[in-house]
Amino acid sequence: MLRVGVLGAAGRMGRTACAAVSADPDLELVAAIDPAAGAGHGGDLEGLVVAADVSALKEAGAEVAVDFTVASAALANATWCAAHGVHLVMGTTGLDEAAVARLRQEFEEGEANCVMAPNFAIGAVLMMRFAELAAPWFDSAEIIELHHDGKLDAPSGTAALTARRVSAAVENARLSGGSGGSRGHVGGHVGSPRGLADSGDELSLSEAPGTRGSETAPGVRVHSVRLRGLVAHQEVLLGAAGQVLTIRHDSLDRASFMPGVILAVKKVPELRGFTIGLERLLGL
Ligand SMILES: NC(=O)c1ccc[n+]([C@@H]2O[C@H](COP(=O)([O-])OP(=O)(O)OC[C@H]3O[C@@H](n4cnc5c(N)ncnc54)[C@H](O)[C@@H]3O)[C@@H](O)[C@H]2O)c1
């Protein structure tokens, strides 16, 4: 049995992670850590000793920690794990590039390993991969991401990453000479009225500000919808003459993230150093 501690155990994702770890016959939940637990948020954690500080991982003998906290706390938690030989599955988002670089160095130099993913939903990981594979064959790509109205950042990290990967896949296909034949030209037409001009259509420049989304990566625009009732959804639309391919993923519940979290928990002890994303774990 792999001994697991959850950081942010009283939060929305942390509670779901505690339940998923407890339900897995190969895992044992040994620590549930959250400074807010004493403030009445720990009701779902009955029967567990809920500690406020990451150091409780050591007392509990945790081999793997799962972090769903806040960016400001996640870096210190991760540094503690790296220094104390506890493997880490990092789900918290919002860490800047410098923080990620520091974590990479700490886990590559230390004894413990870390898997970090902006999206643990396996369907979302596959959506990004499928979009990347398909994009070089199309002329236009746009992304619509739709989230609950409590989400503060836009575009979502998943949409920004998808846009970068689609754009890079098209560029790589071009550089490797694969952009001829029936391949498309995402970025050549995308998000710009020039595409219309090229095709001989009437050129109109009367766009109201904001109506065309934002060009998050070269040639790929992202449109962000914030609506009460939604959870986390994304569509990648790929267009060519006479056809549209739509790749859509819906997270309808936080349970959608758990198979990816559990997979990472089980694999992280053997994934030496620092791993970003689930692609390697899924063999993609
Ligand atoms: N990677 C993914 O697939 C994925 C999916 C959903 C959400 N998230 C991210 O997970 C994070 C948590 O989301 P949430 O909706 O559960 O938030 P939440 O606000 O419900 O929970 C965060 C919890 O962390 C606790 N916390 C703060 N500092 C702590 C510390 N030092 N040690 C331990 N616990 C601490 C808070 O008290 C709170 O209970 C966010 O960054 C969110 O973007 C990631």
Ligand as a Chemical Component Dictionary entry (heavy atoms), coordinates in Angstrom:
data_LIG
# 
_chem_comp.id                   LIG 
_chem_comp.type                 NON-POLYMER 
_chem_comp.pdbx_formal_charge   0 
_chem_comp.three_letter_code    LIG 
# 
loop_
_chem_comp_atom.comp_id 
_chem_comp_atom.atom_id 
_chem_comp_atom.alt_atom_id 
_chem_comp_atom.type_symbol 
_chem_comp_atom.charge 
_chem_comp_atom.model_Cartn_x 
_chem_comp_atom.model_Cartn_y 
_chem_comp_atom.model_Cartn_z 
_chem_comp_atom.pdbx_ordinal 
LIG N1  N1  N 0  -4.655  20.287 -12.196 1  
LIG C1  C1  C 0  -5.972  20.096 -12.288 2  
LIG O1  O1  O 0  -6.478  19.208 -13.000 3  
LIG C2  C2  C 0  -6.896  21.004 -11.488 4  
LIG C3  C3  C 0  -8.274  20.850 -11.558 5  
LIG C4  C4  C 0  -9.078  21.682 -10.777 6  
LIG C5  C5  C 0  -8.483  22.636 -9.966  7  
LIG N2  N2  N 1  -7.126  22.764 -9.948  8  
LIG C6  C6  C 0  -6.433  23.719 -9.065  9  
LIG O2  O2  O 0  -6.381  23.177 -7.753  10 
LIG C7  C7  C 0  -6.240  24.260 -6.821  11 
LIG C8  C8  C 0  -7.271  24.102 -5.711  12 
LIG O3  O3  O 0  -8.555  24.262 -6.260  13 
LIG P1  P1  P 0  -9.852  24.157 -5.316  14 
LIG O4  O4  O 0  -11.023 24.454 -6.199  15 
LIG O5  O5  O -1 -9.829  22.880 -4.555  16 
LIG O6  O6  O 0  -9.588  25.372 -4.304  17 
LIG P2  P2  P 0  -10.163 25.558 -2.842  18 
LIG O7  O7  O 0  -10.049 27.008 -2.545  19 
LIG O8  O8  O 0  -11.485 24.897 -2.716  20 
LIG O9  O9  O 0  -9.139  24.747 -1.902  21 
LIG C9  C9  C 0  -7.820  25.144 -1.617  22 
LIG C10 C10 C 0  -7.509  24.674 -0.204  23 
LIG O10 O10 O 0  -6.107  24.825 0.042   24 
LIG C11 C11 C 0  -5.968  25.144 1.413   25 
LIG N3  N3  N 0  -4.636  25.654 1.702   26 
LIG C12 C12 C 0  -4.168  26.922 1.583   27 
LIG N4  N4  N 0  -2.873  26.973 1.952   28 
LIG C13 C13 C 0  -2.519  25.721 2.341   29 
LIG C14 C14 C 0  -1.305  25.148 2.819   30 
LIG N5  N5  N 0  -0.207  25.878 2.996   31 
LIG N6  N6  N 0  -1.290  23.822 3.096   32 
LIG C15 C15 C 0  -2.384  23.075 2.927   33 
LIG N7  N7  N 0  -3.571  23.569 2.477   34 
LIG C16 C16 C 0  -3.621  24.875 2.175   35 
LIG C17 C17 C 0  -7.092  26.132 1.665   36 
LIG O11 O11 O 0  -7.359  26.262 3.054   37 
LIG C18 C18 C 0  -8.246  25.470 0.889   38 
LIG O12 O12 O 0  -8.984  24.603 1.701   39 
LIG C19 C19 C 0  -6.377  25.541 -7.645  40 
LIG O13 O13 O 0  -5.090  26.024 -7.945  41 
LIG C20 C20 C 0  -7.083  25.060 -8.915  42 
LIG O14 O14 O 0  -6.823  25.885 -10.034 43 
LIG C21 C21 C 0  -6.332  21.966 -10.685 44 
# 
loop_
_chem_comp_bond.comp_id 
_chem_comp_bond.atom_id_1 
_chem_comp_bond.atom_id_2 
_chem_comp_bond.value_order 
_chem_comp_bond.pdbx_ordinal 
LIG N1  C1  SING 1  
LIG C1  O1  DOUB 2  
LIG C1  C2  SING 3  
LIG C2  C3  SING 4  
LIG C2  C21 DOUB 5  
LIG C3  C4  DOUB 6  
LIG C4  C5  SING 7  
LIG C5  N2  DOUB 8  
LIG N2  C6  SING 9  
LIG N2  C21 SING 10 
LIG C6  O2  SING 11 
LIG C6  C20 SING 12 
LIG O2  C7  SING 13 
LIG C7  C8  SING 14 
LIG C7  C19 SING 15 
LIG C8  O3  SING 16 
LIG O3  P1  SING 17 
LIG P1  O4  DOUB 18 
LIG P1  O5  SING 19 
LIG P1  O6  SING 20 
LIG O6  P2  SING 21 
LIG P2  O7  DOUB 22 
LIG P2  O8  SING 23 
LIG P2  O9  SING 24 
LIG O9  C9  SING 25 
LIG C9  C10 SING 26 
LIG C10 O10 SING 27 
LIG C10 C18 SING 28 
LIG O10 C11 SING 29 
LIG C11 N3  SING 30 
LIG C11 C17 SING 31 
LIG N3  C12 SING 32 
LIG N3  C16 SING 33 
LIG C12 N4  DOUB 34 
LIG N4  C13 SING 35 
LIG C13 C14 SING 36 
LIG C13 C16 DOUB 37 
LIG C14 N5  SING 38 
LIG C14 N6  DOUB 39 
LIG N6  C15 SING 40 
LIG C15 N7  DOUB 41 
LIG N7  C16 SING 42 
LIG C17 O11 SING 43 
LIG C17 C18 SING 44 
LIG C18 O12 SING 45 
LIG C19 O13 SING 46 
LIG C19 C20 SING 47 
LIG C20 O14 SING 48 
# 
